[in-house]
Amino acid sequence: MTTLFLRSLEGIRRLVLCSGKGYYELDEERKKVGAKDIAICRVEQLCPFPYDLIQRELKRYPTVKHKTS
């Protein structure tokens, strides 16, 4: 699982989970618009789905209001 940290985790209000090259496309767009309150997490293994790793990652973002996958 890959996560790019832009600022402190408390400043993040939206977490996007994705896989594949979508990560790089989303990261590029986030940089263009200057969205520093969005974290992107790339899930590298989809089968079997890593529920435990996802739950652990979600707990790292206490101020997330929207979780998008």
PyMOL Python script that loads the backbone (N, CA, C, O; Angstrom):
from pymol import cmd

cmd.read_pdbstr("""\
ATOM      1  N   MET A   1       0.850  -1.151   0.000  1.00  0.00           N
ATOM      2  CA  MET A   1       0.000   0.000   0.000  1.00  0.00           C
ATOM      3  C   MET A   1       0.906   1.227   0.000  1.00  0.00           C
ATOM      4  O   MET A   1       1.842   1.317   0.795  1.00  0.00           O
ATOM      5  N   THR A   2       0.623   2.168  -0.894  1.00  0.00           N
ATOM      6  CA  THR A   2       1.439   3.368  -1.025  1.00  0.00           C
ATOM      7  C   THR A   2       0.606   4.587  -0.682  1.00  0.00           C
ATOM      8  O   THR A   2      -0.501   4.757  -1.193  1.00  0.00           O
ATOM      9  N   THR A   3       1.139   5.433   0.183  1.00  0.00           N
ATOM     10  CA  THR A   3       0.462   6.673   0.539  1.00  0.00           C
ATOM     11  C   THR A   3       1.452   7.814   0.431  1.00  0.00           C
ATOM     12  O   THR A   3       2.574   7.716   0.930  1.00  0.00           O
ATOM     13  N   LEU A   4       1.051   8.888  -0.212  1.00  0.00           N
ATOM     14  CA  LEU A   4       1.882  10.074  -0.330  1.00  0.00           C
ATOM     15  C   LEU A   4       1.444  11.076   0.716  1.00  0.00           C
ATOM     16  O   LEU A   4       0.270  11.439   0.778  1.00  0.00           O
ATOM     17  N   PHE A   5       2.379  11.528   1.541  1.00  0.00           N
ATOM     18  CA  PHE A   5       2.053  12.471   2.605  1.00  0.00           C
ATOM     19  C   PHE A   5       2.386  13.888   2.147  1.00  0.00           C
ATOM     20  O   PHE A   5       3.532  14.177   1.803  1.00  0.00           O
ATOM     21  N   LEU A   6       1.403  14.756   2.143  1.00  0.00           N
ATOM     22  CA  LEU A   6       1.603  16.140   1.763  1.00  0.00           C
ATOM     23  C   LEU A   6       1.745  17.039   2.975  1.00  0.00           C
ATOM     24  O   LEU A   6       2.497  18.013   2.931  1.00  0.00           O
ATOM     25  N   ARG A   7       1.056  16.744   4.032  1.00  0.00           N
ATOM     26  CA  ARG A   7       1.111  17.510   5.267  1.00  0.00           C
ATOM     27  C   ARG A   7       0.724  16.585   6.411  1.00  0.00           C
ATOM     28  O   ARG A   7       0.612  15.373   6.226  1.00  0.00           O
ATOM     29  N   SER A   8       0.522  17.148   7.574  1.00  0.00           N
ATOM     30  CA  SER A   8       0.172  16.295   8.704  1.00  0.00           C
ATOM     31  C   SER A   8      -1.145  15.568   8.431  1.00  0.00           C
ATOM     32  O   SER A   8      -2.003  16.064   7.701  1.00  0.00           O
ATOM     33  N   LEU A   9      -1.283  14.412   9.017  1.00  0.00           N
ATOM     34  CA  LEU A   9      -2.482  13.600   8.795  1.00  0.00           C
ATOM     35  C   LEU A   9      -3.735  14.296   9.305  1.00  0.00           C
ATOM     36  O   LEU A   9      -4.826  14.045   8.793  1.00  0.00           O
ATOM     37  N   GLU A  10      -3.600  15.168  10.306  1.00  0.00           N
ATOM     38  CA  GLU A  10      -4.756  15.872  10.838  1.00  0.00           C
ATOM     39  C   GLU A  10      -5.339  16.862   9.834  1.00  0.00           C
ATOM     40  O   GLU A  10      -6.513  17.217   9.938  1.00  0.00           O
ATOM     41  N   GLY A  11      -4.553  17.307   8.877  1.00  0.00           N
ATOM     42  CA  GLY A  11      -5.032  18.262   7.886  1.00  0.00           C
ATOM     43  C   GLY A  11      -5.782  17.615   6.732  1.00  0.00           C
ATOM     44  O   GLY A  11      -6.324  18.318   5.879  1.00  0.00           O
ATOM     45  N   ILE A  12      -5.821  16.312   6.693  1.00  0.00           N
ATOM     46  CA  ILE A  12      -6.466  15.592   5.598  1.00  0.00           C
ATOM     47  C   ILE A  12      -7.950  15.457   5.887  1.00  0.00           C
ATOM     48  O   ILE A  12      -8.335  14.989   6.959  1.00  0.00           O
ATOM     49  N   ARG A  13      -8.794  15.868   4.930  1.00  0.00           N
ATOM     50  CA  ARG A  13     -10.236  15.735   5.124  1.00  0.00           C
ATOM     51  C   ARG A  13     -10.861  14.734   4.160  1.00  0.00           C
ATOM     52  O   ARG A  13     -12.026  14.367   4.314  1.00  0.00           O
ATOM     53  N   ARG A  14     -10.088  14.287   3.161  1.00  0.00           N
ATOM     54  CA  ARG A  14     -10.610  13.297   2.214  1.00  0.00           C
ATOM     55  C   ARG A  14      -9.504  12.292   1.901  1.00  0.00           C
ATOM     56  O   ARG A  14      -8.354  12.664   1.666  1.00  0.00           O
ATOM     57  N   LEU A  15      -9.869  11.026   1.904  1.00  0.00           N
ATOM     58  CA  LEU A  15      -8.944   9.943   1.586  1.00  0.00           C
ATOM     59  C   LEU A  15      -9.486   9.195   0.375  1.00  0.00           C
ATOM     60  O   LEU A  15     -10.635   8.753   0.364  1.00  0.00           O
ATOM     61  N   VAL A  16      -8.643   9.062  -0.642  1.00  0.00           N
ATOM     62  CA  VAL A  16      -9.033   8.367  -1.862  1.00  0.00           C
ATOM     63  C   VAL A  16      -8.243   7.069  -1.942  1.00  0.00           C
ATOM     64  O   VAL A  16      -7.012   7.086  -1.909  1.00  0.00           O
ATOM     65  N   LEU A  17      -8.941   5.946  -2.048  1.00  0.00           N
ATOM     66  CA  LEU A  17      -8.314   4.646  -2.246  1.00  0.00           C
ATOM     67  C   LEU A  17      -8.423   4.294  -3.718  1.00  0.00           C
ATOM     68  O   LEU A  17      -9.494   4.412  -4.312  1.00  0.00           O
ATOM     69  N   CYS A  18      -7.319   3.865  -4.305  1.00  0.00           N
ATOM     70  CA  CYS A  18      -7.352   3.505  -5.726  1.00  0.00           C
ATOM     71  C   CYS A  18      -6.322   2.422  -5.991  1.00  0.00           C
ATOM     72  O   CYS A  18      -5.592   2.020  -5.085  1.00  0.00           O
ATOM     73  N   SER A  19      -6.261   1.955  -7.215  1.00  0.00           N
ATOM     74  CA  SER A  19      -5.266   0.964  -7.611  1.00  0.00           C
ATOM     75  C   SER A  19      -4.741   1.312  -8.990  1.00  0.00           C
ATOM     76  O   SER A  19      -5.341   2.092  -9.729  1.00  0.00           O
ATOM     77  N   GLY A  20      -3.615   0.720  -9.313  1.00  0.00           N
ATOM     78  CA  GLY A  20      -3.046   0.884 -10.638  1.00  0.00           C
ATOM     79  C   GLY A  20      -2.586   2.295 -10.949  1.00  0.00           C
ATOM     80  O   GLY A  20      -2.233   3.070 -10.060  1.00  0.00           O
ATOM     81  N   LYS A  21      -2.599   2.609 -12.248  1.00  0.00           N
ATOM     82  CA  LYS A  21      -2.092   3.907 -12.675  1.00  0.00           C
ATOM     83  C   LYS A  21      -3.020   5.059 -12.304  1.00  0.00           C
ATOM     84  O   LYS A  21      -2.644   6.223 -12.439  1.00  0.00           O
ATOM     85  N   GLY A  22      -4.219   4.749 -11.842  1.00  0.00           N
ATOM     86  CA  GLY A  22      -5.120   5.786 -11.365  1.00  0.00           C
ATOM     87  C   GLY A  22      -4.480   6.631 -10.274  1.00  0.00           C
ATOM     88  O   GLY A  22      -4.772   7.821 -10.152  1.00  0.00           O
ATOM     89  N   TYR A  23      -3.609   6.017  -9.482  1.00  0.00           N
ATOM     90  CA  TYR A  23      -2.905   6.737  -8.419  1.00  0.00           C
ATOM     91  C   TYR A  23      -2.131   7.920  -8.994  1.00  0.00           C
ATOM     92  O   TYR A  23      -2.218   9.036  -8.481  1.00  0.00           O
ATOM     93  N   TYR A  24      -1.379   7.670 -10.055  1.00  0.00           N
ATOM     94  CA  TYR A  24      -0.531   8.711 -10.637  1.00  0.00           C
ATOM     95  C   TYR A  24      -1.364   9.799 -11.302  1.00  0.00           C
ATOM     96  O   TYR A  24      -1.013  10.978 -11.242  1.00  0.00           O
ATOM     97  N   GLU A  25      -2.453   9.412 -11.929  1.00  0.00           N
ATOM     98  CA  GLU A  25      -3.346  10.393 -12.552  1.00  0.00           C
ATOM     99  C   GLU A  25      -4.000  11.278 -11.494  1.00  0.00           C
ATOM    100  O   GLU A  25      -4.085  12.494 -11.664  1.00  0.00           O
ATOM    101  N   LEU A  26      -4.464  10.665 -10.401  1.00  0.00           N
ATOM    102  CA  LEU A  26      -5.078  11.434  -9.320  1.00  0.00           C
ATOM    103  C   LEU A  26      -4.062  12.352  -8.647  1.00  0.00           C
ATOM    104  O   LEU A  26      -4.376  13.495  -8.314  1.00  0.00           O
ATOM    105  N   ASP A  27      -2.854  11.854  -8.450  1.00  0.00           N
ATOM    106  CA  ASP A  27      -1.815  12.661  -7.821  1.00  0.00           C
ATOM    107  C   ASP A  27      -1.469  13.875  -8.682  1.00  0.00           C
ATOM    108  O   ASP A  27      -1.283  14.976  -8.164  1.00  0.00           O
ATOM    109  N   GLU A  28      -1.387  13.673  -9.979  1.00  0.00           N
ATOM    110  CA  GLU A  28      -1.100  14.776 -10.894  1.00  0.00           C
ATOM    111  C   GLU A  28      -2.203  15.839 -10.839  1.00  0.00           C
ATOM    112  O   GLU A  28      -1.917  17.035 -10.787  1.00  0.00           O
ATOM    113  N   GLU A  29      -3.436  15.405 -10.851  1.00  0.00           N
ATOM    114  CA  GLU A  29      -4.563  16.344 -10.791  1.00  0.00           C
ATOM    115  C   GLU A  29      -4.606  17.063  -9.449  1.00  0.00           C
ATOM    116  O   GLU A  29      -4.886  18.260  -9.388  1.00  0.00           O
ATOM    117  N   ARG A  30      -4.330  16.336  -8.383  1.00  0.00           N
ATOM    118  CA  ARG A  30      -4.312  16.960  -7.061  1.00  0.00           C
ATOM    119  C   ARG A  30      -3.262  18.066  -6.996  1.00  0.00           C
ATOM    120  O   ARG A  30      -3.497  19.121  -6.408  1.00  0.00           O
ATOM    121  N   LYS A  31      -2.118  17.820  -7.597  1.00  0.00           N
ATOM    122  CA  LYS A  31      -1.063  18.840  -7.622  1.00  0.00           C
ATOM    123  C   LYS A  31      -1.485  20.051  -8.448  1.00  0.00           C
ATOM    124  O   LYS A  31      -1.202  21.189  -8.073  1.00  0.00           O
ATOM    125  N   LYS A  32      -2.164  19.812  -9.576  1.00  0.00           N
ATOM    126  CA  LYS A  32      -2.616  20.912 -10.439  1.00  0.00           C
ATOM    127  C   LYS A  32      -3.553  21.859  -9.718  1.00  0.00           C
ATOM    128  O   LYS A  32      -3.445  23.077  -9.860  1.00  0.00           O
ATOM    129  N   VAL A  33      -4.483  21.297  -8.938  1.00  0.00           N
ATOM    130  CA  VAL A  33      -5.489  22.126  -8.268  1.00  0.00           C
ATOM    131  C   VAL A  33      -5.062  22.543  -6.861  1.00  0.00           C
ATOM    132  O   VAL A  33      -5.768  23.303  -6.198  1.00  0.00           O
ATOM    133  N   GLY A  34      -3.919  22.051  -6.407  1.00  0.00           N
ATOM    134  CA  GLY A  34      -3.420  22.427  -5.097  1.00  0.00           C
ATOM    135  C   GLY A  34      -4.245  21.893  -3.937  1.00  0.00           C
ATOM    136  O   GLY A  34      -4.375  22.557  -2.908  1.00  0.00           O
ATOM    137  N   ALA A  35      -4.797  20.710  -4.094  1.00  0.00           N
ATOM    138  CA  ALA A  35      -5.644  20.104  -3.058  1.00  0.00           C
ATOM    139  C   ALA A  35      -4.752  19.426  -2.013  1.00  0.00           C
ATOM    140  O   ALA A  35      -4.445  18.239  -2.119  1.00  0.00           O
ATOM    141  N   LYS A  36      -4.350  20.186  -1.019  1.00  0.00           N
ATOM    142  CA  LYS A  36      -3.439  19.667   0.000  1.00  0.00           C
ATOM    143  C   LYS A  36      -4.158  18.973   1.147  1.00  0.00           C
ATOM    144  O   LYS A  36      -3.515  18.481   2.074  1.00  0.00           O
ATOM    145  N   ASP A  37      -5.468  18.930   1.094  1.00  0.00           N
ATOM    146  CA  ASP A  37      -6.228  18.271   2.155  1.00  0.00           C
ATOM    147  C   ASP A  37      -6.760  16.909   1.726  1.00  0.00           C
ATOM    148  O   ASP A  37      -7.643  16.344   2.371  1.00  0.00           O
ATOM    149  N   ILE A  38      -6.212  16.388   0.624  1.00  0.00           N
ATOM    150  CA  ILE A  38      -6.632  15.085   0.105  1.00  0.00           C
ATOM    151  C   ILE A  38      -5.436  14.140   0.109  1.00  0.00           C
ATOM    152  O   ILE A  38      -4.367  14.482  -0.398  1.00  0.00           O
ATOM    153  N   ALA A  39      -5.617  12.952   0.682  1.00  0.00           N
ATOM    154  CA  ALA A  39      -4.586  11.911   0.659  1.00  0.00           C
ATOM    155  C   ALA A  39      -5.018  10.840  -0.320  1.00  0.00           C
ATOM    156  O   ALA A  39      -6.199  10.507  -0.410  1.00  0.00           O
ATOM    157  N   ILE A  40      -4.064  10.305  -1.048  1.00  0.00           N
ATOM    158  CA  ILE A  40      -4.341   9.227  -2.003  1.00  0.00           C
ATOM    159  C   ILE A  40      -3.576   7.991  -1.543  1.00  0.00           C
ATOM    160  O   ILE A  40      -2.368   8.041  -1.313  1.00  0.00           O
ATOM    161  N   CYS A  41      -4.286   6.906  -1.416  1.00  0.00           N
ATOM    162  CA  CYS A  41      -3.691   5.650  -0.980  1.00  0.00           C
ATOM    163  C   CYS A  41      -3.858   4.626  -2.102  1.00  0.00           C
ATOM    164  O   CYS A  41      -4.976   4.324  -2.520  1.00  0.00           O
ATOM    165  N   ARG A  42      -2.752   4.106  -2.574  1.00  0.00           N
ATOM    166  CA  ARG A  42      -2.781   3.118  -3.656  1.00  0.00           C
ATOM    167  C   ARG A  42      -2.781   1.719  -3.057  1.00  0.00           C
ATOM    168  O   ARG A  42      -1.853   1.338  -2.342  1.00  0.00           O
ATOM    169  N   VAL A  43      -3.811   0.971  -3.350  1.00  0.00           N
ATOM    170  CA  VAL A  43      -3.920  -0.414  -2.897  1.00  0.00           C
ATOM    171  C   VAL A  43      -3.296  -1.281  -3.981  1.00  0.00           C
ATOM    172  O   VAL A  43      -3.807  -1.359  -5.098  1.00  0.00           O
ATOM    173  N   GLU A  44      -2.192  -1.929  -3.644  1.00  0.00           N
ATOM    174  CA  GLU A  44      -1.433  -2.670  -4.646  1.00  0.00           C
ATOM    175  C   GLU A  44      -1.876  -4.114  -4.797  1.00  0.00           C
ATOM    176  O   GLU A  44      -1.636  -4.725  -5.838  1.00  0.00           O
ATOM    177  N   GLN A  45      -2.510  -4.666  -3.790  1.00  0.00           N
ATOM    178  CA  GLN A  45      -2.973  -6.055  -3.850  1.00  0.00           C
ATOM    179  C   GLN A  45      -4.484  -6.065  -3.684  1.00  0.00           C
ATOM    180  O   GLN A  45      -4.998  -5.667  -2.639  1.00  0.00           O
ATOM    181  N   LEU A  46      -5.197  -6.516  -4.706  1.00  0.00           N
ATOM    182  CA  LEU A  46      -6.653  -6.528  -4.639  1.00  0.00           C
ATOM    183  C   LEU A  46      -7.223  -7.909  -4.343  1.00  0.00           C
ATOM    184  O   LEU A  46      -8.361  -8.026  -3.887  1.00  0.00           O
ATOM    185  N   CYS A  47      -6.442  -8.954  -4.598  1.00  0.00           N
ATOM    186  CA  CYS A  47      -6.937 -10.306  -4.378  1.00  0.00           C
ATOM    187  C   CYS A  47      -5.841 -11.153  -3.737  1.00  0.00           C
ATOM    188  O   CYS A  47      -4.793 -11.346  -4.354  1.00  0.00           O
ATOM    189  N   PRO A  48      -6.037 -11.650  -2.556  1.00  0.00           N
ATOM    190  CA  PRO A  48      -7.198 -11.415  -1.706  1.00  0.00           C
ATOM    191  C   PRO A  48      -7.185  -9.978  -1.195  1.00  0.00           C
ATOM    192  O   PRO A  48      -6.124  -9.396  -0.970  1.00  0.00           O
ATOM    193  N   PHE A  49      -8.367  -9.421  -1.018  1.00  0.00           N
ATOM    194  CA  PHE A  49      -8.472  -8.023  -0.629  1.00  0.00           C
ATOM    195  C   PHE A  49      -7.895  -7.813   0.769  1.00  0.00           C
ATOM    196  O   PHE A  49      -8.232  -8.552   1.694  1.00  0.00           O
ATOM    197  N   PRO A  50      -7.029  -6.813   0.931  1.00  0.00           N
ATOM    198  CA  PRO A  50      -6.337  -6.600   2.217  1.00  0.00           C
ATOM    199  C   PRO A  50      -7.158  -5.794   3.224  1.00  0.00           C
ATOM    200  O   PRO A  50      -6.793  -4.668   3.561  1.00  0.00           O
ATOM    201  N   TYR A  51      -8.264  -6.365   3.703  1.00  0.00           N
ATOM    202  CA  TYR A  51      -9.148  -5.657   4.628  1.00  0.00           C
ATOM    203  C   TYR A  51      -8.397  -5.111   5.847  1.00  0.00           C
ATOM    204  O   TYR A  51      -8.618  -3.974   6.264  1.00  0.00           O
ATOM    205  N   ASP A  52      -7.509  -5.934   6.411  1.00  0.00           N
ATOM    206  CA  ASP A  52      -6.790  -5.504   7.606  1.00  0.00           C
ATOM    207  C   ASP A  52      -5.897  -4.300   7.331  1.00  0.00           C
ATOM    208  O   ASP A  52      -5.823  -3.388   8.155  1.00  0.00           O
ATOM    209  N   LEU A  53      -5.222  -4.283   6.190  1.00  0.00           N
ATOM    210  CA  LEU A  53      -4.369  -3.142   5.847  1.00  0.00           C
ATOM    211  C   LEU A  53      -5.191  -1.891   5.564  1.00  0.00           C
ATOM    212  O   LEU A  53      -4.781  -0.785   5.918  1.00  0.00           O
ATOM    213  N   ILE A  54      -6.339  -2.058   4.934  1.00  0.00           N
ATOM    214  CA  ILE A  54      -7.215  -0.910   4.652  1.00  0.00           C
ATOM    215  C   ILE A  54      -7.720  -0.312   5.960  1.00  0.00           C
ATOM    216  O   ILE A  54      -7.703   0.907   6.133  1.00  0.00           O
ATOM    217  N   GLN A  55      -8.166  -1.156   6.876  1.00  0.00           N
ATOM    218  CA  GLN A  55      -8.655  -0.669   8.171  1.00  0.00           C
ATOM    219  C   GLN A  55      -7.561   0.072   8.928  1.00  0.00           C
ATOM    220  O   GLN A  55      -7.809   1.118   9.528  1.00  0.00           O
ATOM    221  N   ARG A  56      -6.366  -0.470   8.895  1.00  0.00           N
ATOM    222  CA  ARG A  56      -5.239   0.179   9.569  1.00  0.00           C
ATOM    223  C   ARG A  56      -4.941   1.546   8.938  1.00  0.00           C
ATOM    224  O   ARG A  56      -4.666   2.513   9.648  1.00  0.00           O
ATOM    225  N   GLU A  57      -4.996   1.618   7.625  1.00  0.00           N
ATOM    226  CA  GLU A  57      -4.743   2.878   6.926  1.00  0.00           C
ATOM    227  C   GLU A  57      -5.828   3.908   7.239  1.00  0.00           C
ATOM    228  O   GLU A  57      -5.520   5.079   7.458  1.00  0.00           O
ATOM    229  N   LEU A  58      -7.090   3.488   7.264  1.00  0.00           N
ATOM    230  CA  LEU A  58      -8.190   4.402   7.552  1.00  0.00           C
ATOM    231  C   LEU A  58      -8.076   5.002   8.958  1.00  0.00           C
ATOM    232  O   LEU A  58      -8.434   6.162   9.165  1.00  0.00           O
ATOM    233  N   LYS A  59      -7.591   4.237   9.901  1.00  0.00           N
ATOM    234  CA  LYS A  59      -7.450   4.724  11.273  1.00  0.00           C
ATOM    235  C   LYS A  59      -6.390   5.809  11.397  1.00  0.00           C
ATOM    236  O   LYS A  59      -6.387   6.558  12.374  1.00  0.00           O
ATOM    237  N   ARG A  60      -5.503   5.903  10.434  1.00  0.00           N
ATOM    238  CA  ARG A  60      -4.436   6.909  10.472  1.00  0.00           C
ATOM    239  C   ARG A  60      -4.954   8.310  10.155  1.00  0.00           C
ATOM    240  O   ARG A  60      -4.244   9.293  10.365  1.00  0.00           O
ATOM    241  N   TYR A  61      -6.182   8.409   9.654  1.00  0.00           N
ATOM    242  CA  TYR A  61      -6.739   9.693   9.227  1.00  0.00           C
ATOM    243  C   TYR A  61      -7.961  10.039  10.079  1.00  0.00           C
ATOM    244  O   TYR A  61      -9.090   9.799   9.652  1.00  0.00           O
ATOM    245  N   PRO A  62      -7.760  10.590  11.258  1.00  0.00           N
ATOM    246  CA  PRO A  62      -8.879  10.849  12.164  1.00  0.00           C
ATOM    247  C   PRO A  62      -9.819  11.960  11.692  1.00  0.00           C
ATOM    248  O   PRO A  62     -10.974  11.998  12.117  1.00  0.00           O
ATOM    249  N   THR A  63      -9.363  12.847  10.842  1.00  0.00           N
ATOM    250  CA  THR A  63     -10.194  13.982  10.438  1.00  0.00           C
ATOM    251  C   THR A  63     -10.848  13.801   9.070  1.00  0.00           C
ATOM    252  O   THR A  63     -11.446  14.739   8.542  1.00  0.00           O
ATOM    253  N   VAL A  64     -10.740  12.608   8.493  1.00  0.00           N
ATOM    254  CA  VAL A  64     -11.336  12.369   7.170  1.00  0.00           C
ATOM    255  C   VAL A  64     -12.852  12.401   7.278  1.00  0.00           C
ATOM    256  O   VAL A  64     -13.445  11.705   8.103  1.00  0.00           O
ATOM    257  N   LYS A  65     -13.467  13.216   6.439  1.00  0.00           N
ATOM    258  CA  LYS A  65     -14.923  13.312   6.419  1.00  0.00           C
ATOM    259  C   LYS A  65     -15.514  12.500   5.274  1.00  0.00           C
ATOM    260  O   LYS A  65     -16.653  12.041   5.362  1.00  0.00           O
ATOM    261  N   HIS A  66     -14.754  12.322   4.208  1.00  0.00           N
ATOM    262  CA  HIS A  66     -15.221  11.572   3.035  1.00  0.00           C
ATOM    263  C   HIS A  66     -14.212  10.485   2.730  1.00  0.00           C
ATOM    264  O   HIS A  66     -13.010  10.739   2.655  1.00  0.00           O
ATOM    265  N   LYS A  67     -14.705   9.285   2.557  1.00  0.00           N
ATOM    266  CA  LYS A  67     -13.864   8.185   2.120  1.00  0.00           C
ATOM    267  C   LYS A  67     -14.367   7.750   0.764  1.00  0.00           C
ATOM    268  O   LYS A  67     -15.517   7.335   0.623  1.00  0.00           O
ATOM    269  N   THR A  68     -13.503   7.845  -0.236  1.00  0.00           N
ATOM    270  CA  THR A  68     -13.888   7.562  -1.607  1.00  0.00           C
ATOM    271  C   THR A  68     -13.051   6.422  -2.136  1.00  0.00           C
ATOM    272  O   THR A  68     -11.840   6.384  -1.918  1.00  0.00           O
ATOM    273  N   SER A  69     -13.682   5.493  -2.829  1.00  0.00           N
ATOM    274  CA  SER A  69     -12.912   4.413  -3.430  1.00  0.00           C
ATOM    275  C   SER A  69     -13.266   4.272  -4.890  1.00  0.00           C
ATOM    276  O   SER A  69     -12.719   3.409  -5.577  1.00  0.00           O
TER     277      SER A  69
END
""", "prot")
cmd.dss("prot")
cmd.show_as("cartoon", "prot")
cmd.util.cbc("prot")
cmd.orient("prot")
